[in-house]
Amino acid sequence: MRFVPIKTDDQLDLQALHRVRDRLIARRTSVINQLRAFLLERGLVFAKSPARLRERMPEILENAEEDLTPRMRNLLAQLWNEWKDLEQRVVDLNQEVELIASSDAACTRLRQIPGVGPLVATAIVAAIGNGAAFHKGREFSSWLGLVPRQHSTGGKARLFGISKRGNNYLRKIFIHGARAVVLRSKRDRVAMGAWMTALEARAPRNVLIVATANKLARIAWAVLSSGQDYRAVQEPVAA
């Protein structure tokens, strides 16, 4: 049995902060989707990104020539105000997370890892503290559900997709951080760049992203458990 250490008050506060932020983002997405649906019924279509819709909303509400009834215009105005309110609340929480990450020593060390920003760093500290509950990095990545699901029988090992067990929120933001490393970083400037290029040549992009998230989780545990700064080591590439 794995006994999870009791969280400190600071960890509980930080965890609550992340949960509130995640709920506000989900609610903001719901409001945007509802706005899109109402406008689509009136023949107004926008690109998938919310940026274009955000730019056009004031014009839509003020333009009397748009095919909108007074009741629909009033509903859209309420949704637009709700969207702006949620956006500001998320920004305020992001600033609070950034302030905490800048003042905490463990978060500062974690942020040295590629793909680990203030959001990921504070979420890790809130979830596992100094990582003492795990004996090695693979246990932490397994707890996150980032390791392959196994089904072995008759002496034959069969590996499937990741198990997706454990902390769903932390796994999600780890994968977002890994996606940023894979898609936006310059491979020659990242220690694991050669490894990512080699894996990308023989595996789909999403497999590479999840494998990178697995590696980042192990590195994060090592930084937390050792109490030392992140030291980039060139990854060996198989022939």
Rosetta blueprint (number, residue, H / E / L):
1 M L
2 R L
3 F L
4 V L
5 P L
6 I L
7 K L
8 T L
9 D H
10 D H
11 Q H
12 L H
13 D H
14 L H
15 Q H
16 A H
17 L H
18 H H
19 R H
20 V H
21 R H
22 D H
23 R H
24 L H
25 I H
26 A H
27 R H
28 R H
29 T H
30 S H
31 V H
32 I H
33 N H
34 Q H
35 L H
36 R H
37 A H
38 F H
39 L H
40 L H
41 E H
42 R L
43 G L
44 L L
45 V L
46 F L
47 A L
48 K L
49 S L
50 P H
51 A H
52 R H
53 L H
54 R H
55 E H
56 R H
57 M H
58 P H
59 E H
60 I H
61 L H
62 E H
63 N L
64 A L
65 E L
66 E L
67 D L
68 L L
69 T L
70 P H
71 R H
72 M H
73 R H
74 N H
75 L H
76 L H
77 A H
78 Q H
79 L H
80 W H
81 N H
82 E H
83 W H
84 K H
85 D H
86 L H
87 E H
88 Q H
89 R H
90 V H
91 V H
92 D H
93 L H
94 N H
95 Q H
96 E H
97 V H
98 E H
99 L H
100 I H
101 A H
102 S H
103 S H
104 D L
105 A H
106 A H
107 C H
108 T H
109 R H
110 L H
111 R L
112 Q L
113 I L
114 P L
115 G L
116 V L
117 G L
118 P H
119 L H
120 V H
121 A H
122 T H
123 A H
124 I H
125 V H
126 A H
127 A H
128 I H
129 G L
130 N L
131 G L
132 A L
133 A L
134 F L
135 H L
136 K L
137 G H
138 R H
139 E H
140 F H
141 S H
142 S H
143 W H
144 L H
145 G L
146 L L
147 V L
148 P E
149 R E
150 Q E
151 H L
152 S L
153 T E
154 G L
155 G L
156 K E
157 A L
158 R L
159 L E
160 F E
161 G E
162 I E
163 S L
164 K L
165 R L
166 G L
167 N L
168 N H
169 Y H
170 L H
171 R H
172 K H
173 I H
174 F H
175 I H
176 H H
177 G H
178 A H
179 R H
180 A H
181 V H
182 V H
183 L H
184 R H
185 S L
186 K L
187 R H
188 D H
189 R H
190 V L
191 A L
192 M L
193 G H
194 A H
195 W H
196 M H
197 T H
198 A H
199 L H
200 E H
201 A L
202 R L
203 A L
204 P L
205 R H
206 N H
207 V H
208 L H
209 I H
210 V H
211 A H
212 T H
213 A H
214 N H
215 K H
216 L H
217 A H
218 R H
219 I H
220 A H
221 W H
222 A H
223 V H
224 L H
225 S H
226 S H
227 G L
228 Q L
229 D L
230 Y L
231 R L
232 A L
233 V L
234 Q L
235 E L
236 P L
237 V L
238 A L
239 A L
